[in-house]
Amino acid sequence: METLNFKTNLMTSDDVAAVNLNLNDIEPVDGWNIDPNGLLTVQTTDNRIAEQVIRAVEQAGYWAEILPV
């Protein structure tokens, strides 16, 4: 299992709800969480999905930036 971290502007429960379906539709995502500071943590079996995660967040009207390991 790999973990990817993203800096985002997702801060409220409404923000999280807005990206929920988009993130859950990414097949290799095994789980994800957003902390109160907007850090999106994604558990995946394929660490090459960073661009998919960023697009999923952007489709909901927000932004995400991958953080270096």
QUIUR-V105708 format. One record per residue. N is the residue number from 1. RES is the residue in three letters. OMEGA is omega in degrees with one decimal (NA if undefined). Layout:
n=[N,N]
res=[RES,RES]
omega=[OMEGA,OMEGA]
This chain:
n=[1,2,3,4,5,6,7,8,9,10,11,12,13,14,15,16,17,18,19,20,21,22,23,24,25,26,27,28,29,30,31,32,33,34,35,36,37,38,39,40,41,42,43,44,45,46,47,48,49,50,51,52,53,54,55,56,57,58,59,60,61,62,63,64,65,66,67,68,69]
res=[MET,GLU,THR,LEU,ASN,PHE,LYS,THR,ASN,LEU,MET,THR,SER,ASP,ASP,VAL,ALA,ALA,VAL,ASN,LEU,ASN,LEU,ASN,ASP,ILE,GLU,PRO,VAL,ASP,GLY,TRP,ASN,ILE,ASP,PRO,ASN,GLY,LEU,LEU,THR,VAL,GLN,THR,THR,ASP,ASN,ARG,ILE,ALA,GLU,GLN,VAL,ILE,ARG,ALA,VAL,GLU,GLN,ALA,GLY,TYR,TRP,ALA,GLU,ILE,LEU,PRO,VAL]
omega=[178.3,176.0,175.9,178.6,-178.7,169.8,-177.9,171.3,176.6,-173.7,-174.3,177.7,175.6,177.3,-179.6,179.1,-178.5,-179.0,-174.5,-177.1,-179.2,-179.0,-179.6,179.1,178.6,-170.7,-177.3,179.2,178.6,178.8,178.8,-178.5,175.6,179.4,-176.9,178.7,178.7,177.7,177.2,177.7,-177.5,173.4,-175.2,173.5,-177.3,-175.8,179.1,-174.9,-176.3,-179.7,177.0,179.5,179.5,178.4,-179.9,178.0,-179.5,177.8,178.3,177.0,-179.3,177.9,177.8,179.3,180.0,176.3,178.7,-178.6,NA]
